[in-house]
C-alpha cells in the first residue's frame, strides 16, 4: 500500500553518497525526497542543477534535499561531482524506497515497455509526515513549485 499524504513515513536507512541516510536522523528538518530515472540523462541533469541552484533557499527554509535513483553509489558519486550537487544521492538498486513510495512504472522507451522510475517528489515535514507529493513530474518549473511548498510548510 503506497504512503498517503498526511501519513508518517516508515523510517528507513539507505546507502547514499557521503554515507548512509536514516530518515529518523533528519527529524526537525523538512525533507524533499526526489526520485529520478537515471544519472547523467538530460532531464535528470537539469532537475539536479535546479535543486543545486536553489539549495541555499531550501536550506534557509529548513529543508534537506535527497535525490534517489536505482543507480550505483559509484555512478552517484560521479554524477554528484560532475554537477557539484551539495546534497546526498541515495542508491536504491533493490528498489526498496521505490517500492515504499510506489514510483516504479511501466514506461515506453524507444518503442519498448520498460520498468522505470516515474519522476516524483515527496515533501516530508519535520516530524516525518508526508505533506505533499508530485508524481509524473515535468522538470520545467518543478523545483520552484517544491521550494514554494517547503517555504509554506
Residue pairs with C-beta under 8 A, 6 or more apart in sequence:
2 101
2 102
3 9
3 10
3 100
3 101
3 102
3 122
3 130
4 130
5 130
5 131
5 132
5 133
6 129
6 130
6 131
7 129
7 130
8 127
8 128
8 129
8 130
9 23
9 100
9 124
9 128
9 129
9 130
10 100
11 22
11 23
11 24
11 128
12 22
12 23
12 96
12 97
12 100
13 20
13 21
13 22
13 23
14 20
14 21
14 68
14 90
14 91
14 92
14 96
14 97
15 73
15 90
15 91
16 66
16 73
16 76
16 88
16 89
16 90
16 91
17 73
17 76
17 77
17 80
17 88
17 89
18 88
21 66
21 88
21 90
23 31
23 124
23 128
24 128
26 64
27 126
27 127
27 128
28 126
29 62
29 63
29 64
29 126
30 61
30 62
30 63
30 64
30 123
30 124
30 125
30 126
30 150
30 153
31 63
31 64
31 65
31 66
31 123
31 124
32 51
32 58
32 63
32 64
32 65
32 66
32 121
32 122
32 123
32 124
32 146
32 150
33 66
33 68
33 97
33 101
33 121
33 122
33 123
33 124
34 47
34 51
34 65
34 66
34 67
34 68
34 119
34 120
34 121
34 122
34 146
35 68
35 69
35 97
35 98
35 101
35 103
35 117
35 118
35 119
35 120
35 121
36 43
36 44
36 47
36 48
36 67
36 68
36 69
36 117
36 119
37 43
37 44
37 69
37 116
37 117
37 119
38 44
38 69
38 70
38 71
38 117
39 69
39 71
39 75
39 76
39 78
39 79
39 89
40 75
40 78
40 79
40 82
43 119
43 139
44 69
45 83
46 139
47 119
47 139
47 142
47 143
48 67
48 79
48 83
48 85
49 83
50 139
50 142
50 143
50 144
51 58
51 65
51 67
51 85
51 87
51 143
52 83
52 84
52 85
52 86
52 87
54 143
54 144
54 147
55 65
55 86
55 87
57 147
57 151
58 64
58 65
58 147
58 150
61 147
61 150
61 151
62 126
62 150
63 150
64 87
65 87
66 87
66 88
66 89
66 90
67 85
67 87
67 88
67 89
67 90
68 89
68 90
68 92
68 97
68 98
69 76
69 89
69 90
69 91
69 92
69 117
70 91
70 92
70 93
70 95
70 98
70 117
71 79
71 89
71 91
71 93
72 91
72 93
73 91
75 91
76 89
76 90
76 91
79 85
79 89
80 89
90 97
92 98
95 104
98 104
98 117
101 120
101 122
103 117
103 118
103 120
103 135
104 115
104 116
104 117
104 118
105 115
105 116
105 117
105 118
106 113
106 114
106 115
107 113
107 114
107 115
107 116
107 118
108 114
109 116
118 135
118 136
119 136
119 137
119 138
119 139
120 133
120 134
120 135
120 136
120 137
121 133
121 134
121 137
121 142
121 146
122 130
122 132
122 133
122 134
123 130
123 131
123 132
123 133
123 146
123 149
123 150
123 153
124 130
124 131
125 131
125 153
131 149
131 153
132 149
134 142
134 145
134 146
